[in-house]
Amino acid sequence: MTTLSVPLPAHLEKVVKDLAKRRGSNKAEVVRHAIQLLAEEEAVQAVLKAEQELFEGKGLRGNLKDLSKKLS
């Protein structure tokens, strides 16, 4: 496991400390959980964006072999 040192403004440090206290964990666990949630949120947003593009007709349609030849 890698250790990162990240400077935080005072108000964010307080949030991390408060969350750790309420969750009965430590600051590192709070930050790991926050990063995981951010990664999941970005994945959801990417799917929603792709769905919106398909809805708007911006997606690719047709035979995958033919499409791959056009993109090559």
C-alpha positions in Angstrom: 0.0 0.0 0.0 1.3 3.4 -0.9 1.1 6.4 1.5 0.2 9.8 0.1 0.6 13.1 1.9 -2.1 15.5 0.9 -2.4 19.0 2.3 -5.9 19.9 3.3 -7.5 23.2 4.3 -8.5 23.4 7.9 -12.2 22.9 7.2 -11.6 19.7 5.3 -9.3 18.4 7.9 -12.1 19.0 10.5 -14.6 17.1 8.2 -12.2 14.1 8.0 -11.6 14.1 11.7 -15.3 14.3 12.5 -16.2 11.6 10.0 -13.5 9.3 11.4 -14.8 9.9 15.0 -18.5 9.2 14.0 -17.6 6.1 12.0 -15.3 4.7 14.6 -12.5 4.5 12.1 -9.4 6.5 11.3 -8.7 9.4 8.9 -7.0 7.2 6.4 -10.1 5.0 6.1 -12.3 8.0 5.7 -10.1 9.3 2.8 -10.0 5.9 1.2 -13.8 5.6 1.4 -14.2 9.1 -0.1 -11.9 8.3 -3.0 -13.8 5.1 -3.7 -17.1 7.0 -3.6 -15.7 9.6 -6.0 -14.5 6.8 -8.4 -17.9 5.2 -8.3 -19.7 8.5 -8.9 -17.5 9.2 -11.9 -18.3 5.8 -13.3 -22.0 6.4 -12.9 -21.7 9.8 -14.6 -19.9 8.2 -17.5 -22.7 5.7 -18.0 -25.3 8.4 -17.8 -23.4 10.5 -20.3 -23.2 7.5 -22.7 -26.9 6.8 -22.3 -27.7 10.5 -23.0 -25.5 10.4 -26.1 -27.3 7.3 -27.3 -30.7 8.9 -26.7 -29.5 11.9 -28.7 -28.6 9.6 -31.6 -24.8 10.1 -31.2 -24.0 6.5 -30.7 -22.6 4.1 -33.3 -25.1 1.6 -34.8 -24.5 -1.4 -37.1 -22.3 -4.4 -37.4 -19.3 -4.3 -35.0 -17.0 -5.7 -37.7 -18.1 -3.1 -40.2 -17.8 -0.3 -37.6 -14.3 -1.4 -36.6 -13.2 -1.3 -40.2 -14.5 2.2 -40.5 -12.6 3.3 -37.4 -9.3 1.7 -38.4 
